[in-house]
Amino acid sequence: MQMILVGGAGPLPGGGQHWKAIEGEPAYRRLVDVPDGQPLDVSAWHSGEQLWTGRQVFPAADLASPEGAGALLAVCQEPVEGAEEEFRAWMDQEHVPGLASVPGVLAARRFEAISGRPRFFAVYHLASRDVMDDPRWKAVGGSEWTRRMRSYTRGRVRAVYVPA
């Protein structure tokens, strides 16, 4: 699965899932899933929008954005030089699967950039914003490995969205 993420200051035209920020930036986000093998056609995007395209690397199966999510958490970041291998291991072995196991997480996916920055993006579709208050969610987010990896990342941007 590939994904196009579009961000902007106002509502965004076009297909995909539309989200409005309740925490973080950009104010609006649109997610468009593109099955592998189909071309990523970004010719219709308007100038001035933030455009990022990525390839899903976790989970390995084609997992599309679920319908009916009440909230979306989008997190992007990059490992510092020399920490990329451990960063990938942490995301794929602990962080993303750990958050995916919390009740109310409808989908947890990790992407690596095809175009745009940053190189790494994670997207979590949630039944509601309240999922992030669950003690199990907080345990994954506060694990020893997570705390260590935060010192090995840069450019971390986190935003919470509700359907627009």
N, C-alpha and C positions, 0 to 999 in steps of 0.2 A: 504494500500500500504506500502511496505517496500522498503528501498533503500540501496544500497551498494555504498559507496563513496570510491574511490581509489585515492590516491595522490602520486605523485612521481616527481623526478627531470627531467625525460625525458618522451617521448611519451609512453603511456601505451597500452599493447596488450589487446585484448578481446573486447567483445560487449559493448553496452551501448552508451551513448553520451560522446564524447571526447572534452575536453576544454583545452585551453592554457592561462595561467595567463598573464594579462596585468598590474595587480596591485596585490601585495600580494603573498602569498605562499600557497600551493606548486606550482611549476611551471606548472604542469599538473594535471588535475583532470578528473576522469571518473565517471559517474553516471550510475548506473544500477537499474532500477525499477524492483521490484519483487512483483507481485500481492499477496495479503494476501492468505494464504493457501498453497502457494508454498514454498518449503524449500529454505533457503538462503544457497546456496552452494558456499563456498569461498575456496574450496580445490584447485582450479586452479590458485589462486593468487600467484604471485612470492614474495619471501622474499625480504625485503627491501622496499616494497611499504607501504604507510600508508593506513590502512584499517579501515573503520568505517561502521557499519551497524546500521540502525535505522528504527523505525516504525513511519509512518506518523500519526500525531495527529491533524493537522489542515491543510486544512479543513478535516472534518470527512470523506467525500466521497473519494473514490479512485481516486485521481487526479495524472495521470502519467506525466512525463516530456513531454512537447509539442515539436513537431518538428519545425524547422525553427527559433529558437531563435537566435538572433544575439549577445547576451551577457548573462552571468550568474553571479549573485552575490551570493556568499556562505558566510554565517556568522555563526560562532560557538561561544558559550559562556556558562557560568554557573552562576547561581545566588549564591550569598554568603549565608551562613547558615542562615536560618530563613526568607529568601526572596523568596523561591521557589514558594509559592502559588501566591504571587503578580506577580512574573515573568511570570508564565503561564497565568495569567489573562491579563497582559499587552500584551503579544505576541498574544493571541487568540482574545482579544476584541478590541485592538487598532492597534498594530504595523503591524502584518501580513495582516489583512484585509484592513487596511489603505493603505499600499503599494500596495496590490492587486488591489485596486480601481483606481490607477493611469493609465491613458492611456499608452499602450505599455507594461504593465506587462502581460505576457502571462500566468504565473502561479506563485503563491506564496504559499509555503508549509513549515510547521514546523515539525521537526522530533525529537524524543527522542531516545537515544542510546539503541540498543540491545547489542552491543559490541563496545568497543573502547571509547575514550574520545575525546572531551568533551561530556557531556550528552545531550546537546541541539544543534540543527543545523537548520538553516533556509536556504532555497534555493529559489532564485527568477530568473525565466526565463524572459528575457527582449527582446523586439523587437530589441533594440539597446542599446549601452552604454549610449546614450543621455537621456534615460528615467530617469536616476538618476539626471539629471540637471533640470528636471521639477520642478517648484515651489511647486506643490502638493506633490511630493516625499519628497522634502526638509522640507515641513511643518510637515509631519508625523515623519521624522527623527529628527526634532527639537522640537517636542511637549514637554509640561511640564512633562508628564508621562515618555516619553523616556529619557529626561535629568535626571530625578530622578532615573530611573532604571539603567542607566549607572553606577551610584555610587554603585549599589547593584549587579553588575556582576563582574566576573573575567575571565581571560583567553580568552578575546574576540579576535578572529582572523577573519579578513575580507579579501576576495579576489574577484577580478573581472576577469572574463574569457571571451574569445571569442572562437568560434568553432575552434578546432585544425584540 
